[in-house]
Amino acid sequence: MKHRTIVTTLFFLLACVASTMMLTSCNEEIYSAEPVYGTLFFSADSIDFQGEIHNTMTFAPGQTVYAGITIEDAGAYITRADQTWTLRGDTADTKITKSVIAPCGKEPVCTFTAPDEVGEYTVTFKEKYSFSASKPDGTIFGQSSTLTAKFRVK
């Protein structure tokens, strides 16, 4: 009887150690990650990120300007992104804001109309996002750095 109690106790202790090890290995932390953006570019045609990207730098007055940003790393666990696109120049000051739900892997794009006045114009992009999992520092919000590019109207 004493031998049986010792064996039962040993099996119980072994089961406790095994389950603790399994719980510890399954309790891996999941963290969100901010996206890493590449280049802000312009196109006279709608943007197809699957093909080759051609950066157009000159537009006619009133022509549609498609602005896009390449992604180097899509990020993780981003639930919402609030994007601010701004077009500035001597005769233009346009601000477009939009919200994107589940933006991971979606390249930011925006459409402007080239101003009627000849000149150089600057487009800036900034994004603020909310995460569904915290970052390693415990926060659940983040923001991109500001991206800037210029185009001309001739």
Contacts in CASP RR format, 6 or more apart in sequence:
PFRMAT RR
TARGET T0000
AUTHOR 0000-0000-0000
METHOD contacts of the structure
MODEL  1
MKHRTIVTTLFFLLACVASTMMLTSCNEEIYSAEPVYGTLFFSADSIDFQ
GEIHNTMTFAPGQTVYAGITIEDAGAYITRADQTWTLRGDTADTKITKSV
IAPCGKEPVCTFTAPDEVGEYTVTFKEKYSFSASKPDGTIFGQSSTLTAK
FRVK
30 77 0 8 1.000
30 133 0 8 1.000
31 76 0 8 1.000
31 77 0 8 1.000
31 133 0 8 1.000
31 134 0 8 1.000
31 135 0 8 1.000
31 136 0 8 1.000
32 75 0 8 1.000
32 76 0 8 1.000
32 77 0 8 1.000
32 78 0 8 1.000
32 131 0 8 1.000
32 132 0 8 1.000
32 133 0 8 1.000
32 134 0 8 1.000
32 135 0 8 1.000
32 140 0 8 1.000
33 73 0 8 1.000
33 75 0 8 1.000
33 76 0 8 1.000
33 77 0 8 1.000
33 135 0 8 1.000
34 75 0 8 1.000
34 78 0 8 1.000
34 129 0 8 1.000
34 135 0 8 1.000
34 142 0 8 1.000
34 144 0 8 1.000
35 71 0 8 1.000
35 73 0 8 1.000
35 74 0 8 1.000
35 75 0 8 1.000
35 78 0 8 1.000
35 103 0 8 1.000
35 104 0 8 1.000
35 105 0 8 1.000
35 127 0 8 1.000
35 129 0 8 1.000
35 144 0 8 1.000
36 71 0 8 1.000
36 72 0 8 1.000
36 73 0 8 1.000
36 75 0 8 1.000
37 69 0 8 1.000
37 70 0 8 1.000
37 71 0 8 1.000
37 72 0 8 1.000
37 108 0 8 1.000
37 125 0 8 1.000
37 144 0 8 1.000
37 147 0 8 1.000
38 69 0 8 1.000
38 70 0 8 1.000
38 71 0 8 1.000
38 72 0 8 1.000
38 147 0 8 1.000
39 55 0 8 1.000
39 69 0 8 1.000
39 70 0 8 1.000
39 147 0 8 1.000
39 149 0 8 1.000
40 67 0 8 1.000
40 68 0 8 1.000
40 69 0 8 1.000
40 123 0 8 1.000
40 125 0 8 1.000
40 147 0 8 1.000
40 148 0 8 1.000
40 149 0 8 1.000
41 53 0 8 1.000
41 55 0 8 1.000
41 67 0 8 1.000
41 68 0 8 1.000
41 69 0 8 1.000
41 70 0 8 1.000
41 149 0 8 1.000
42 55 0 8 1.000
42 56 0 8 1.000
42 57 0 8 1.000
42 59 0 8 1.000
42 65 0 8 1.000
42 66 0 8 1.000
42 67 0 8 1.000
42 68 0 8 1.000
42 123 0 8 1.000
42 149 0 8 1.000
42 151 0 8 1.000
43 53 0 8 1.000
43 54 0 8 1.000
43 55 0 8 1.000
43 56 0 8 1.000
43 65 0 8 1.000
43 66 0 8 1.000
43 68 0 8 1.000
44 56 0 8 1.000
44 59 0 8 1.000
44 63 0 8 1.000
44 64 0 8 1.000
44 65 0 8 1.000
44 66 0 8 1.000
45 66 0 8 1.000
46 66 0 8 1.000
47 53 0 8 1.000
47 66 0 8 1.000
47 68 0 8 1.000
47 107 0 8 1.000
47 109 0 8 1.000
49 70 0 8 1.000
49 107 0 8 1.000
53 70 0 8 1.000
56 151 0 8 1.000
57 150 0 8 1.000
57 151 0 8 1.000
57 152 0 8 1.000
58 151 0 8 1.000
58 152 0 8 1.000
58 153 0 8 1.000
58 154 0 8 1.000
59 65 0 8 1.000
59 114 0 8 1.000
59 151 0 8 1.000
59 152 0 8 1.000
59 153 0 8 1.000
59 154 0 8 1.000
60 114 0 8 1.000
60 153 0 8 1.000
60 154 0 8 1.000
61 114 0 8 1.000
61 115 0 8 1.000
61 116 0 8 1.000
61 117 0 8 1.000
61 118 0 8 1.000
61 153 0 8 1.000
62 113 0 8 1.000
62 114 0 8 1.000
62 115 0 8 1.000
62 116 0 8 1.000
63 113 0 8 1.000
63 114 0 8 1.000
64 111 0 8 1.000
64 112 0 8 1.000
64 113 0 8 1.000
64 114 0 8 1.000
65 111 0 8 1.000
65 112 0 8 1.000
65 113 0 8 1.000
65 114 0 8 1.000
65 151 0 8 1.000
66 109 0 8 1.000
66 110 0 8 1.000
66 111 0 8 1.000
67 85 0 8 1.000
67 109 0 8 1.000
67 110 0 8 1.000
67 111 0 8 1.000
67 112 0 8 1.000
67 123 0 8 1.000
67 125 0 8 1.000
67 149 0 8 1.000
68 107 0 8 1.000
68 108 0 8 1.000
68 109 0 8 1.000
68 110 0 8 1.000
69 107 0 8 1.000
69 108 0 8 1.000
69 109 0 8 1.000
69 125 0 8 1.000
69 147 0 8 1.000
70 107 0 8 1.000
71 105 0 8 1.000
71 107 0 8 1.000
74 104 0 8 1.000
74 105 0 8 1.000
75 104 0 8 1.000
75 105 0 8 1.000
76 104 0 8 1.000
76 133 0 8 1.000
77 104 0 8 1.000
77 131 0 8 1.000
77 132 0 8 1.000
77 133 0 8 1.000
78 102 0 8 1.000
78 103 0 8 1.000
78 104 0 8 1.000
78 129 0 8 1.000
78 130 0 8 1.000
78 131 0 8 1.000
78 132 0 8 1.000
79 101 0 8 1.000
79 102 0 8 1.000
79 129 0 8 1.000
79 130 0 8 1.000
79 131 0 8 1.000
79 132 0 8 1.000
80 99 0 8 1.000
80 100 0 8 1.000
80 101 0 8 1.000
80 102 0 8 1.000
80 103 0 8 1.000
80 129 0 8 1.000
80 130 0 8 1.000
81 99 0 8 1.000
81 100 0 8 1.000
81 103 0 8 1.000
81 108 0 8 1.000
81 127 0 8 1.000
81 128 0 8 1.000
81 129 0 8 1.000
82 97 0 8 1.000
82 98 0 8 1.000
82 99 0 8 1.000
82 127 0 8 1.000
82 128 0 8 1.000
82 129 0 8 1.000
83 97 0 8 1.000
83 98 0 8 1.000
83 99 0 8 1.000
83 100 0 8 1.000
83 108 0 8 1.000
83 110 0 8 1.000
83 125 0 8 1.000
83 126 0 8 1.000
83 127 0 8 1.000
84 95 0 8 1.000
84 96 0 8 1.000
84 97 0 8 1.000
84 124 0 8 1.000
84 125 0 8 1.000
84 126 0 8 1.000
84 127 0 8 1.000
85 95 0 8 1.000
85 96 0 8 1.000
85 97 0 8 1.000
85 98 0 8 1.000
85 110 0 8 1.000
85 112 0 8 1.000
85 123 0 8 1.000
85 124 0 8 1.000
85 125 0 8 1.000
86 93 0 8 1.000
86 94 0 8 1.000
86 95 0 8 1.000
86 96 0 8 1.000
86 123 0 8 1.000
86 124 0 8 1.000
86 125 0 8 1.000
87 93 0 8 1.000
87 94 0 8 1.000
87 95 0 8 1.000
87 96 0 8 1.000
87 112 0 8 1.000
87 115 0 8 1.000
87 121 0 8 1.000
87 122 0 8 1.000
87 123 0 8 1.000
88 94 0 8 1.000
88 121 0 8 1.000
88 122 0 8 1.000
88 123 0 8 1.000
88 124 0 8 1.000
89 115 0 8 1.000
89 119 0 8 1.000
89 120 0 8 1.000
89 121 0 8 1.000
89 122 0 8 1.000
90 117 0 8 1.000
90 119 0 8 1.000
91 115 0 8 1.000
91 116 0 8 1.000
91 117 0 8 1.000
92 115 0 8 1.000
92 117 0 8 1.000
92 121 0 8 1.000
94 112 0 8 1.000
96 110 0 8 1.000
96 112 0 8 1.000
98 110 0 8 1.000
100 106 0 8 1.000
100 108 0 8 1.000
103 129 0 8 1.000
108 125 0 8 1.000
108 127 0 8 1.000
110 125 0 8 1.000
112 123 0 8 1.000
114 121 0 8 1.000
114 151 0 8 1.000
114 153 0 8 1.000
115 121 0 8 1.000
115 153 0 8 1.000
117 153 0 8 1.000
118 153 0 8 1.000
118 154 0 8 1.000
119 152 0 8 1.000
119 153 0 8 1.000
119 154 0 8 1.000
120 150 0 8 1.000
120 151 0 8 1.000
120 152 0 8 1.000
120 153 0 8 1.000
121 150 0 8 1.000
121 151 0 8 1.000
121 152 0 8 1.000
121 153 0 8 1.000
122 148 0 8 1.000
122 149 0 8 1.000
122 150 0 8 1.000
123 148 0 8 1.000
123 149 0 8 1.000
123 150 0 8 1.000
123 151 0 8 1.000
124 146 0 8 1.000
124 147 0 8 1.000
124 148 0 8 1.000
125 144 0 8 1.000
125 146 0 8 1.000
125 147 0 8 1.000
125 148 0 8 1.000
126 143 0 8 1.000
126 144 0 8 1.000
126 145 0 8 1.000
126 146 0 8 1.000
126 147 0 8 1.000
127 143 0 8 1.000
127 144 0 8 1.000
128 141 0 8 1.000
128 142 0 8 1.000
128 143 0 8 1.000
128 144 0 8 1.000
129 141 0 8 1.000
129 142 0 8 1.000
129 143 0 8 1.000
129 144 0 8 1.000
130 140 0 8 1.000
130 141 0 8 1.000
130 142 0 8 1.000
131 140 0 8 1.000
131 141 0 8 1.000
131 142 0 8 1.000
133 140 0 8 1.000
134 140 0 8 1.000
135 142 0 8 1.000
END
